[in-house]
Amino acid sequence: MAQILLKDLRKTYDQTEAVRGINLDIEHNEFVVLVGPSGCGKTTTLRMIAGLEEITDGVILIGDRVINNVPPKDRDIAMVFQNYALYPHMTVEENMSFGLRLRKVPRDEIGRRVSHAAGILNIGELLQRRPKQLSGGQRQRVAMGRAIVRNPQAFLFDEPLSNLDAKLRVQMRTEIKKIHQRVQTTVVYVTHDQVEAMTLADRIVVMNHGIIEQVGTPQEMYEAPLTRFVAGFIGSPAMNFIPCRVVNAGSGLGVRLSDDITLALPDVQADRYRGHVDRPLIFGIRPEHMTEQRQHTNAQQIDFSCTVSVLEPMGVDTMVFVEIDGTEVTARAAPRSVSPVGAEMAFTIDMNNMHLIDPETDRVI
């Protein structure tokens, strides 16, 4: 079993806590992505799993084995780095087989493993080339091949696509997902790119300031964030956050965004928010849930108007920027439906997909 378990894991540099007592259970064959901004502790956590950083406190287990004091070479894991770290004087085949040759693996077995990995990665025709003869994407495949031939219990990826151009990153994301489907092994993958996290992960671990903010599937992160940080980090473009108050509106409740805009809360959510009437809150809505005005019969879809301040055509969609009571807000609209800059535009907002956040705790209510 290649289950990885982190218990109260901490890492301190002098007086700075880089990782502050995190707990995480990564299942056998699961693809888990650690995501967050620079300095959140994700790479430090990965390096502690790999044995490249000393643990200040806590326990790491792979299977039933505590590996805190086990040297990296004996942890039965393989790591793929941001830089490819290929030996320039060796061929692709020699780079991929180097670790196996150090371990005195029989030559026939080395050949079989290299050939198998090259087939998975579609680099069979590159085996006799040297790194300088390869593109960035090909070099990354070779680095992955060097890890695959090890047949480890787990793969650790440290921002492996960050050196590639945008188009190649998209292609390599797909390739990595295909490889994981073929090579059923536990994967821990670090990135700062939430799109990578959403597209690759079985589960996402969002980190911030050395702690885990939330763990869940990509859809759970998108639909049910627990904190303002997660709500704003996951999703592109980012969620809108608008200061608001919950107010009594007729027989129900409403969310007042400005003197001119009060949005009726769905009746099914009234009990949830009744205790927060007249308190300062933050209204969260994703741009895709605020669109050009559309025909609807759903009471949870509400129409209102704002003045367009900026338009950003994106091809299939146009991002429409408006201002609500001093806060810039982004909507996603069909290109042919948008009003010109400076004109009023009617929008439909889906209140089934809104969130209310307590500004004192930054937690979603």
N, C-alpha and C positions, 0 to 999 in steps of 0.2 A: 504493500500500500504506500502511495506517495502523498498521503495526507500531510499538510503542513499546518502546524498549530503554533500560534504566537500567544504567549501568556504574559500579561503585564510587562511588555517589552519597553525598555527605556534606553535612550542614548543621550549622554551629556558630554558636551565639550566645554571644559572649564566650568563656567557658571551657566552655560546656555543649554537648555533642554531641546534637543532636536527631535526626539521622539519621546512622548510623554505617557507611557503606560498603556500601550494599545493591546487589544485582544482581537485575534482573528483566527478563524477556522477555515482553511482552504481544503476543499474535498479532493479526493482522488480523481484525476483526469479533468479537473475544473480549470477553466481559463478565467483568472482573476486579474483585473486591471487596477493598479493603484494610480489614482489621478489626483492632481491638485497643482496649485501654483508653485513657482520656485520657492524653495525653503520650507515646504510643508512637511518634509520628513520622509517622502516616498522613496527616494533613492537610498537614503540612509537605512531605511527598513529593508530594502532589497539587498543591500550590501551586508547587513547583519545576517540575513538568511544565507547568503553566499559564503560568509565567513571572512569577508574582506574588511569588516568593521567589528571591533570588539564590542560586546554587549555590556552596557553599564549595569543593567538589572533586568530580570525577567528570564523567560525560558523559551527556547525554540525547539520544537520536535518535528522530525520528519518520520512519518509512521509512528512507531512507539519509541523511537530513539531520540534522546536528548542530545542535541548537537552543539551546545554552547561552546564546548572546548574542543570540538572535532576540527582538525585542519581542513581548509577548503577542498583540498584534493581528495579527501576521504568522505565528503558529504554526498557523493553520487548525484551531483547536480551539474548542469551546464549553463553557462552564462553567455548571452549575446550582448555586446556593448554598443554604445552610440557610435564610437569609432570602430572600424572593422578589425583592427589589430591583426592584419594578415602579414605574414613574412614576405617581404617583397622579392627575395631571391628564390622563393619556392614556387612551384606550380600550384594550381588549384588542388590537384590530387594530393600533393605533398602537404599543403596547408591543412586539408581536411583530415589527413591520416596522422598528422604529427603527434597528437595526444595519444593515439592508440599505439604508435611506435614507441613512445616513451614508456608505456605500460607493458611493453613486450608482448602485445597481442600477436598471434600467429599471422603471417603474411596473407594467407588465403582468407582469413576472417576479415582482415583489414580491407582487402580488395572487395569482398562481398558487401561490407558495410558502406564503403565509399560509393560503390556502384548503386546500391539501394538508395542512399541519400541523394546522389546526383540525379537519379530518376525522379524522386519526389520533387526536387527543386528545379527540374528541367535545365540542368547545367552539365549534362553528360558530355556535350561537345566542347566544353570549356576546360576540361580536366588538365590539359597540357599547357594552358596559358598561365601567365604570371599576372599578379594583381594589377600592374600598370596597363595591361591590355584589356582590362575589364571596366565596364561602366559602374557607377555607384550602386545601382540596383543589383548588378551581378556580384559585386563584392559583398553586399549584404547577404545574398543567397549563399555565398561561400562561407561566410561567418556562421550562418544558420546551419549549413551542412556540417561544419566542424563540430557543432553542438549535437546534431542529430546522430552522428556516427557513434557518439559516446553511449547512446541508449540509456540516458540518465533517468533517475526517478522524477526529476523536475527540470523544467527550463525556466531560467530567469532572463527577462529581456529588460535592458536599461535604455529606454528611449531609442530603439534601434532605427527608427525611420526619420529622426530629426535632421539628418544630414542630406536627405533626399529632397528633390524638388516636389512641388505640390502634386503634379500628375503621377509621379512615380510613387509617392506615398500612398495614394489611393490604390494603385495597382498592388503594392506590397502588402497593404492591409488585407486585401482579398486573398493574396497568396498565403499569408500567415494563418488566416482562418481555415483555408483549405488544408494546410499542413497539419494544423491541430486536429482536424477531423480525420486525417489519415494516420497521424502518429499520436495515438491516444496517450498523452502524458500531461501531468499537472503543469500549468503555466502560470507564472507570476510576471506580470508585464507592467512596467512603469512608463507613464507618459504625462505630459502637461496638457495634451490635446484631448479635450472632452469628446470630439468627434471620433477619434481613435478608440477611446474607451467605450463609447456607445456601440460602435460597429463590431468590436472584437470580443467584448467581455460576455461571459456567462453571468458574472457578478462584478459590479463596480464598487471599489472602496474609495470614497472621497475623503481626502486628508486635508487638514488645514492647521497650521501652527502646531504640528507634531501630534495631533490627535485625529481619530477617525470621526468624521462628522456623520457619515451614514454608509451603510452597506446594503446593496440590493441589486436587483436585475436592472438593466438599462431602462426598461419601461417603468419600473417602480421609481427610479430616480427622476424620470421625466414627469410622471403623473403625480407622485406623492412625495415631494421633497420634505424633509423634516425641518430644515433650517433655511434662513435667507441665503446663506452662503451656497448651499447645494442648489437651491432654486435658481440662483443667478449664475452658477458655474456650469450646470448641465443645461444644454439646449443652445441652439444658435439660430438667429440672434438671441441674445440673453433676455431673460424675463424682465418685463417692466415692473418697476416698484414706484407706487404713487402714494404719498401720504393721504390718509383718509380717516373717516370716523363712521362707525355703525350708528345709524339713527332710526328712530321710529318713523315709519312711512305708511300712513293709513293703518290697515289692519296687520301689516307685516313689518319687516325691517328693510332698510336700504343701506347702501354704502355711499356716503357723500364724498365725492372726489373734489368738488369745487362748489361755489355758490350756484353754478348753473347745471351741474351734473350730479345727479343722485341715481344710483343703479339699484333696482329692487333685488333683494336677496331671494334666492329660491326658498320656498316654504320649507322644503326638506332640510335646509341648513339653518333655519331660524333658531332652533333650540341650541345648536352648537355655538352660535354667536351672541345669544341674548344677554349673556353676562358681560359682554364687552361694549354695550351701548354707551356712546359718548366718550369712549376712550380713544386717544390717538393710536392709530394702527397703520399698517402698511398694506396696501392692496397690490397683489402680484398677479399679473396676467401676461401670458406669452404672446408675442406678436401674431402668431398664427391663430390665436383665439380672439383677435381684434381685427376684423376684416372690413372690406367695403360692405355697404348695406346690402343685405340679402333678404329674399323672401323667406319667411319662417313662420311656423305655427307654434314653436316651442316657447313657453313663457320664460324660460331661462335665457333666451337670446334677446338682448335689449339693444335698441337703436339710440344713437345720440350723434351730435355733430361737433366738429372741431375745425379750426383753420389749419390748412396744410402749411408747414414751414420748410420742409425739405423733401425731395423725392430721390430715391436711389433705385433706378431700374436694375433688376437682376436677371432679366430674361423671362423666365416663367412667372416670376412675381415681381412686384415693385414694393420696396420698403417705403412706407409713408411715415414721416416724422411730424408729430403735432406737439403742442404744449398744453398740458392740463394743470392749471393753477401753479405755473412756474416750473413744472417737471416735464422734461422731454420724454415723450412716449413714442414707441415704434409700433406700427401696424403692418401687417402683410396683406397686400391687396392684389387683385388681378390687374395687369398693366392697363387694360382698356377702360377700367372703371375709375381710375384715380382723377381727382380734381387737380387743377394747376396750383402751383405755389401761390399762397396768399388768398386762395378761395376756400369757402366752407366745403367740407366733405362729410357725408353721412357714413357712419360706421355701425357695424353690428358686433356686439361683444358677447361672448359665450360665458355666462356666469357659472355654468357647470364646471368650468376649468379654471376658476379664479382661486386665489389663496389669500388668506389674511394672516399677517405676521405681526407678532408682538415686538415692537421696537426695543423694549427693555431686555428681552432675552434673545431676540433674533430667531425665535422658533416659530414655525408655522402652527397656528392655532387649530 
